[in-house]
């Protein structure tokens, strides 16, 4: 038995013990998302447009993550709509920024490992970089959207006379806590995954200018910034949609 399979089994057992039916549902959602990402790689390598495949895969991942992770259908619908809006906004933001940043392809630090391979693989590396940026934001925005929508839905159920202003204040309070935790998670995730790179650059006695112009370092920083912007946007949009839902409910 491989170590990955053993850890997967341990994860499934722990999620079942501590999460019950919801834990089982969340575990299967992780497996389904892994299968979708695996198929995404196969389709892109087979010649399908990276951007189109990634957008379709992203929508599927968001739907699976939200609807299998939230038992309340009403809050799940709001969260899913909010994530789709943020996905469209991030697409408009990422495409021009990645184009002018010129961070596509492999960096100089990776050239030694791939110099024996043929890089003429028939894939648009610029679209691939955009697809990577889009897919990297999905987890953060889905988590934030579910947390905000579920929290505000619970507030509305507990206090049916709450005003729109009070709901916005509650959403801001919940969102500020989510932002702090999410930003720390993104930052330490990037630092942990690229620790070997930072050690290498430190051993090379690289200047700050080298860091700022290093393709691999800039691309990782931009992924974190994209996710941070996406989290802020999804918090605002989810809160607005929940307030709009409250208005409709009050008018009825």
N, C-alpha and C positions, 0 to 999 in steps of 0.2 A: 504494500500500500504506500503510495506516495505521500509526502508531507502535506501537499495541497489538499488531497482528498481527505486525509485525516483531519486537518484543520476545518475543512468544510463540514464534515460529520459532527465535529465538536461544536461548531457554530450552530448547526441545525438543532442539536440536542439542547444546547443552552437557550436558544430562542424559543424552543417548544416549552421548556420547563418554566421559564420566567415570563413568557409572553402568552402562553396558551394558544388559542386559535388565532389571535392576532399575530403572535410570534411566528406561527407556521405560515400564515399568509405573507408576512414580511420576508420570511426566508425564501419562499417560492418566488416572490417578486424580485429578489436579488438574483436568483438563478435565471429567471426569464430575462432580466436586463443583461446579464452576462451573455446569454445566447444571442440577444439582439446585437450587442456590441461585436460579438464574434462574427455574426453574419454581415455586419457592416464592414468589417475588415475584408471579408471575402468578396463582397460585392464591389468595394472600391478597388481592390487588387485585380478584379476581373474586368475592369474598364468602365464601370458605371460612374457617373459624375459624383465626386466626393461630397459636394455641397448638398445636392438633392438627396443622396442616400443618408447623409448625416441629419438633415432636417426631418426626414421621415422617421429615422430611428429615434431622434430626440423626442418627437411627439409621442411615439409609442412608449418610450421610457418614462416620460412624464405621466402618461395615462396609467401605466402599470404601477408606478411608484405612489401616485396620489390615491388612486381608487382602491389599491390593495393595502394602503397604509392608513386610510381614514375610513372608519366605519360609518360616519355621518355623510350621507349622500349630498345634502345641501351644501355643507362646507367644502366637500370634495369638488363639487361643480364650480364653486367660486374659485377655489385654489387652482383648478385646472385652467379656467379661463384666464386667470391672472398670469399663470406661467406661460401660456401661449402668447399673451400680449408682450410680456417681457422678452420672450424668445424672439419675437419680431423686432422689438426695439434693439436688442443686442445684435441681431443680424445686421441692421442698418448701421450700428456703431462699429462693429468688428470689421466689416468688409473694407471700408476706406482706411481705417487705422492700420490694419495688417498690411494693406497694400503699400502705404507710405513708409511703414516701419521696416519693410523688407527683411522679415524674420523667417521667411520660408526656407525649406531645405535643411541640410545638416550644418552644424557649426564646425569651426576649426578643431575644437576639442574632440569631436567625434570622427574626424577624418581618418585617423590611424586605424580605427576598428573597421571602417567600411571601405578602405582603399582597395581591397581585393575584390569588391563586388561591383557589378555594373549598375549605375544609377539611372540608366535610361529605361525606366520601368513603365513608361507611358502613363504616368499619373501627374496631374497638375499640382505641384507642391504648394502653390499659393492657396488653392482651394482646400488642400489638405490641412494647411495651417489654420485656415478659417474654421474648418470642420472641427479640428481639435479644440479650438477656443470655444466653440458653441457647445460641444459635448462636455467640456470641463465645467461649465456653469450649471448643468442640469441638476446635479445633486443638491447644490446650495439653494437654488431657487425653489425646488420642490419642497425641501425641508422647511424653508422659511414660509412658503405659502401655506402649507398644511398647518404649521404652528399658529400663524396669524388667524387663518380662517376658523380653525377649531376653537381657538381661544375666544374670538369674538362671537362665534356662534353660541358658545357656552354662556357668555355674558348676556347675550340677547335673551336666551332661554331663562336665565335666572332673574333678569330684570327687564321685563317687557316694556316698561315705561322709559327706558333709557333714551336720551336724545342723541341726535346725530353728532353733536359736538362732543358729548361725553364718550361716544363710541370711538371717535377719532382720537381722543386723548388716551383711551384704553389701548387702542391699536398702536399709538406712538410709544406708550410705555412698554408694551410687549415687544414691539419692533426694536427698540433701543437695546433691550437685553439680548435679543436674538443676534443683532448686529455685532455686539461685543464678542459673543461666543463664536460666531461664524468667522469673523475676521481673524481671531486668534487661531482657529482651526485651520483656515486657509494658509496663514503665514507659517505656522509650525509644520504643516504638511509639506509646503514647498521647501522649507529649510531642511526637514528630515530627508526628503527624497533626493535633494541635491547637496547633501553634506559632503560627499566625496568630491564633488566639483569645487566646492568652496575650499576644501583642504588643498586640492590641486592648485587652484589660483593663488592661495596663500603661499604655497611652497614656491611658486613661480615669482613671488614678490610683485604681483600685478598691481598696477596703479589704479586709482579710482576710475580714470578714463577708460582703462581696459575693461573694467567691469561694466561700465555704462555702454560700451560698444560691443560687448560679447553677445553674440546672437542667442546662445542658449540661456544666458542669464536674463537678458531682456525678455525673451519669450516666456520664461517662467514667471517673471514679475508681472508681465501683461496678463497672463492667465489668472493670477491672483486678483489683479485690479479689475478685470472683467467680471469675475465672480462677485467681488465686493460691490461693484456698481449694480449688478443684476440683483443682488440681495436687497439693496436699498430700494431699487425700483419695484421689486415684487412686494415688498412690505407696504409701500405707498399705494400701489394699485390694488392689492388685496384689501387693504383697509377701506379704500374708496368703494370698491365693489360691495363690501359688506355693509357700508353705510347706505349705499344705493338700495341694497336689498331691504334694509331697515325702513327706508322711506316708502318703498312699495308695500311693505307689510303694514306700516302705520296707516297709509292711505286706504288700504283695503278695510 
